[in-house]
Amino acid sequence: MSETRRPSLADQVYDQLMAKILEEEYSVDSRLPPEEVLAQSFGVSRPIVRAALSRLRDDGIVQSRRGSGSYVLRRPDRQLISFVPLDSVSEVQRCYEFRIDVEGAAAAWAARRREDEDLAAMDHAYQVMEQAYEQNALGVEADLMLHLAVARASRNSFFASVLESLGEQIAFGVKLSRSLTLLDTPVRQELVLAEHRAVLDAIRLKQPEVAQATMRHHITAAKDRMFVGTQES
């Protein structure tokens, strides 16, 4: 991952709590220590702990129960720790959150403005990605090519510029996602292809709302497949 930004204290606490959940020090359905205990343990203030817990709630990892505290709701994919440094988990999460909004908007504009040459570029990228999947290859470059083709079809250079500037971070997330997919059942791979196809179909049919919704769904699903994991212990 890029080291252009030093993780905030809340990011660091988030990553440490995630590590304890992944390693089952805090198992599913178990109650986390009170905020003051966590603050003392991590050597930070309670507001920092509260911010980290809030992010874990947003990510569907923990759940607050009124008057009782925070409980582990789900454990992310066990294989996650095999592919990503624990201190990078928060950064990967935030990158996916950013992509959900930006690429959803890009897909909507692409549905309004795409030309035949854009459709050809997207179809080509999809075919390359499909071939990579058939060969059980990671297909990271093909995935990036497709998403960039959608951004360029928006006819707004800012969308493509943003994706290009985040190329390293996005590639890291895609590689992680694909690595986990290759360890799963073939159904997961077919699902990923279907999600991409749905986005391209909506753009081809000039359906902006559908294109935005399907792109948001795809990136959200990719994030959830990595991080939400299971509710079972």
Order of alpha helices (4+ residues) and beta strands (2+ residues): alpha-alpha-alpha-beta-beta-alpha-alpha-alpha-alpha-alpha-alpha-alpha-alpha
